[in-house]
Amino acid sequence: MDLHDHHDDPDDTVVSPAERAVAAARSTWVSVLVNVLLTTVQIVAGVLTRSQALIADGIHSLSDLVSDFVVLYANRHGRSDADAEHPYGHHRFETAASLVLGLLLLAVGIGMLQSAFGKLQAPAAIPTVHVAALWVAIGGLVAKESLFRYMLRIAERVKSSMLVANAWHARSDAASSLVVAIGIVGNLAGYPLLDPLAALVVGLMVGKMGLSFAWDALHDLMDRSADEQEVAAILSTLRDTPGVLAVHDMRTRKMGDLIVVDAHLEVDPSINVEQGHDIAVLARERVMQRHRVLNLMTHVDPHHRPDRDHDTAVR
């Protein structure tokens, strides 16, 4: 989700926390309904058709269901107002939820790998699955891919990294259902090892995605800066503010799906303090209107040092 300056991209509109919360709740409840159905059907069908891969797919759907409730919980608490202990609000609750989702996926993936390795150590005991398992796997694939496209569209519209993570969790399930279907086809064709091998691949996919989500969330919790395009767009807005002659030492850090910015604004040294303050206020208003910025802290400097004739920004 690359963001550009507001006047460069008509679709880059600022989404209010309330709009993001409503969209998150709606899309997540749709996911809950889909995952309840899939979890039940896949696990029951996996047991009845003797397909370990289908059971693994059902467990993956169950992890989706758990993650949905994590998202709903974070969505409720992440929009709480700022208080004495959290003066910037609770926006990082979403980041923490993304970390939990990642760790959940990693744990599920490791469990799948252990189960698949156990089956592969006794290949003679691997049963031939029933053809019904294939139809359940295909149905799961269609349902998960449709859910992924629906959730990702909403996540990109409201610019929520937590919803993006949950959407890609659905895509991982769609990919796993494809692998499961291939494994079941191989089992039916006389290669029984392909069913637990498919479960093994699903475990690897889930674990890898979980590690990726957890790693990204961890970096955001450690005050990772905004991406280069966002930094450049914010810097451009500051530079274009009337009265701002240069900008230096601009820093950004993620606060959930929003950004906190610190910047030094250089102004004409001959103006008075009140005029300098008015320029800083105008710069803050322009940035807050055009970008996903939670707060902009400014420091006004006189523009007279030769080594600061050019704007600089430290992310």
C-alpha positions in Angstrom: 0.0 0.0 0.0 2.2 2.8 -1.2 0.9 6.2 -0.3 1.6 9.4 -2.2 0.9 13.0 -1.5 -2.8 13.7 -1.4 -2.8 16.0 -4.4 -0.9 13.5 -6.5 -3.3 10.6 -6.0 -7.0 11.3 -5.8 -7.6 7.9 -4.3 -5.2 8.5 -1.4 -7.8 9.9 1.0 -7.4 9.9 4.8 -9.6 7.3 6.5 -10.9 8.1 10.0 -10.3 5.6 12.8 -14.1 5.1 13.0 -14.4 4.2 9.3 -11.4 1.8 9.7 -13.0 0.2 12.8 -16.4 -0.3 11.0 -14.7 -1.8 7.9 -12.5 -4.1 10.1 -15.5 -5.4 12.1 -17.6 -6.0 9.0 -14.9 -7.9 7.0 -13.8 -9.8 10.0 -17.2 -11.1 10.9 -17.6 -12.3 7.3 -14.3 -14.1 7.7 -15.6 -15.6 11.0 -18.6 -17.1 9.3 -16.6 -18.5 6.4 -14.0 -20.0 8.7 -16.5 -21.6 11.1 -18.1 -23.4 8.1 -14.7 -24.4 6.6 -13.2 -25.6 9.9 -16.2 -27.9 10.6 -16.4 -29.3 7.1 -12.7 -29.8 6.5 -11.9 -31.5 9.8 -15.0 -33.7 9.7 -14.4 -34.6 6.1 -10.7 -35.1 6.7 -11.4 -37.7 9.4 -14.1 -39.5 7.4 -12.1 -39.6 4.2 -8.8 -40.4 6.0 -6.9 -37.4 4.6 -4.3 -35.9 6.8 -3.8 -33.0 4.4 -7.5 -32.1 4.6 -7.3 -32.2 8.4 -4.3 -29.9 8.3 -6.2 -27.5 6.1 -9.1 -27.6 8.6 -6.6 -26.7 11.4 -5.4 -23.9 9.3 -8.9 -22.6 8.9 -9.3 -22.9 12.7 -6.2 -20.7 13.1 -7.9 -18.2 10.8 -10.9 -18.3 13.1 -8.8 -17.6 16.1 -7.0 -14.8 14.3 -10.3 -13.3 13.4 -11.2 -12.9 17.0 -7.8 -11.4 17.7 -8.5 -8.8 15.0 -11.9 -8.0 16.5 -10.4 -7.6 19.9 -7.6 -5.3 18.6 -10.1 -3.4 16.5 -12.2 -2.6 19.6 -9.3 -1.6 21.9 -7.1 0.0 19.2 -9.5 2.9 18.7 -9.6 3.8 22.5 -8.9 7.4 23.2 -5.6 8.7 24.4 -5.1 8.6 28.2 -2.4 9.5 30.7 -0.5 6.3 30.2 -0.9 6.3 26.4 -0.7 10.0 25.3 -0.6 8.9 21.6 -3.6 6.7 21.9 -3.7 2.9 21.5 -3.0 2.6 17.8 -0.1 0.1 18.3 -2.7 -2.3 19.6 -3.1 -3.2 15.9 0.6 -3.8 15.5 0.6 -6.0 18.6 -2.3 -7.9 17.1 -0.3 -8.5 13.9 2.5 -9.8 16.0 0.1 -12.2 17.8 -1.2 -13.3 14.4 2.3 -14.0 13.1 3.2 -16.0 16.2 -0.1 -18.0 15.9 0.6 -18.9 12.3 4.2 -19.9 13.2 3.0 -22.2 16.0 0.3 -23.7 13.7 2.9 -24.3 11.0 5.3 -26.1 13.4 2.5 -28.3 14.6 1.6 -29.3 11.1 5.2 -30.1 10.3 5.5 -32.4 13.3 2.3 -34.2 12.4 3.3 -34.6 8.8 6.8 -35.9 9.7 5.2 -38.5 12.0 3.1 -39.8 9.1 6.0 -39.9 6.7 8.0 -42.1 9.0 5.4 -44.9 8.6 4.5 -44.7 4.9 3.0 -48.2 4.9 0.3 -47.0 7.3 -0.8 -44.1 5.0 -4.4 -44.9 3.8 -5.9 -44.1 0.5 -8.3 -41.2 0.8 -11.8 -41.0 -0.4 -12.6 -39.0 -3.5 -14.9 -36.7 -1.5 -11.8 -35.2 0.1 -10.9 -33.7 -3.2 -14.2 -31.9 -3.6 -14.0 -30.5 -0.1 -10.5 -29.2 -0.8 -11.6 -27.6 -4.0 -14.5 -25.9 -2.2 -12.2 -24.6 0.4 -9.9 -23.2 -2.2 -12.7 -21.3 -3.9 -14.1 -20.0 -0.6 -10.7 -18.9 0.7 -9.6 -17.1 -2.5 -12.9 -15.3 -2.6 -12.5 -14.3 1.1 -8.9 -13.1 0.5 -9.9 -10.8 -2.4 -12.8 -9.4 -0.4 -10.8 -8.7 2.7 -7.7 -7.3 0.8 -9.9 -4.8 -1.1 -11.4 -3.5 2.2 -7.9 -3.5 3.9 -6.4 -1.4 1.1 -9.4 1.0 1.1 -9.1 1.8 4.8 -5.3 1.4 4.8 -5.0 -1.1 7.7 -1.9 -3.2 8.0 -3.7 -5.5 10.5 -6.5 -6.2 8.0 -3.9 -6.8 5.3 -2.2 -9.4 7.5 -5.5 -11.1 8.1 -6.4 -11.0 4.4 -3.1 -12.6 3.5 -3.8 -15.2 6.2 -6.8 -16.1 4.1 -4.7 -16.2 0.9 -2.3 -18.6 2.7 -5.3 -20.9 3.4 -6.3 -20.7 -0.3 -2.8 -21.7 -1.3 -2.7 -24.5 1.2 -6.1 -25.8 -0.1 -4.5 -25.9 -3.6 -1.6 -27.9 -2.3 -4.0 -30.2 -0.4 -6.0 -30.8 -3.5 -2.9 -31.8 -5.4 -1.8 -34.1 -2.6 -5.2 -35.7 -2.6 -5.2 -36.2 -6.4 -1.8 -37.9 -6.0 -3.0 -40.1 -3.2 -6.0 -41.2 -5.3 -3.7 -41.9 -8.3 -1.8 -44.4 -6.2 0.9 -42.3 -4.5 -0.3 -42.2 -0.8 2.8 -40.3 0.3 1.6 -37.2 -1.4 -1.2 -36.6 1.1 1.1 -36.2 4.1 3.6 -34.4 1.9 0.9 -31.9 1.0 0.3 -31.4 4.8 4.1 -30.9 5.2 4.1 -28.2 2.5 1.1 -26.5 4.1 2.9 -26.4 7.4 6.0 -24.8 5.7 3.8 -22.2 4.0 1.9 -21.3 7.2 5.1 -21.1 9.3 6.9 -18.9 6.8 4.0 -16.5 6.6 3.7 -16.3 10.4 7.4 -15.5 10.7 7.1 -12.7 8.1 4.1 -11.1 9.9 5.8 -11.4 13.3 9.0 -9.9 12.1 7.3 -6.9 10.4 5.2 -6.2 13.5 8.3 -6.5 15.7 10.1 -3.8 13.7 7.0 -1.5 13.8 6.9 -1.9 17.6 10.6 -0.8 17.6 9.7 2.5 16.0 10.4 1.6 12.4 10.2 4.6 10.1 7.5 5.1 7.4 8.4 4.0 3.9 10.5 6.2 1.6 7.5 7.3 -0.5 5.5 8.5 2.5 8.6 10.3 4.0 9.2 12.0 0.6 5.5 13.0 0.4 5.5 14.5 3.9 8.7 16.3 3.3 7.3 17.8 0.1 4.2 19.1 1.9 6.4 20.7 4.6 8.6 22.3 2.0 5.6 23.7 0.1 4.2 25.4 3.2 4.4 29.2 2.8 7.1 30.5 5.1 9.1 27.3 5.3 12.5 27.9 3.7 14.0 24.5 4.4 13.4 21.3 6.5 16.0 19.2 8.3 16.2 16.4 10.8 12.8 15.0 9.9 12.1 11.7 11.6 9.1 9.4 11.3 7.9 6.4 13.3 5.0 4.0 12.9 2.1 4.2 15.3 -0.2 1.4 14.2 -1.3 2.4 10.7 -0.5 6.1 11.4 2.8 8.0 11.6 4.3 10.3 14.1 6.6 12.9 12.7 9.3 15.2 14.1 10.7 17.9 11.9 12.9 21.1 12.2 11.5 23.9 10.0 13.7 26.7 8.9 12.1 30.2 8.6 13.3 33.7 7.8 15.3 34.8 10.9 13.9 38.4 10.7 10.3 37.4 11.5 9.0 37.4 15.1 8.2 34.4 17.3 4.5 34.7 16.7 5.0 34.6 12.9 7.3 31.6 13.2 4.7 29.8 15.3 2.0 30.5 12.8 4.1 29.0 10.0 4.7 25.8 12.2 0.9 25.6 12.9 0.1 25.9 9.2 2.7 23.2 8.3 1.2 20.8 10.9 -2.3 21.4 9.6 -1.3 20.7 6.0 0.5 17.5 6.9 -2.3 16.2 9.1 -4.8 16.9 6.3 -2.8 15.2 3.5 -1.2 12.3 5.1 -1.8 9.4 7.6 0.0 11.4 10.4 -1.2 11.1 14.0 0.9 14.0 15.2 3.6 16.4 13.9 6.0 17.9 16.3 7.9 20.9 14.9 10.9 22.9 15.9 11.4 26.3 14.3 15.0 27.3 13.4 16.4 30.5 11.7 17.4 29.9 8.1 20.9 31.4 8.0 23.3 28.4 8.2 25.1 27.8 4.8 25.3 24.0 5.4 21.5 23.9 5.5 20.7 25.4 2.2 19.2 22.1 1.1 16.5 20.1 2.8 17.5 17.0 4.7 15.4 14.3 6.3 16.4 11.5 8.6 13.8 8.8 8.5 
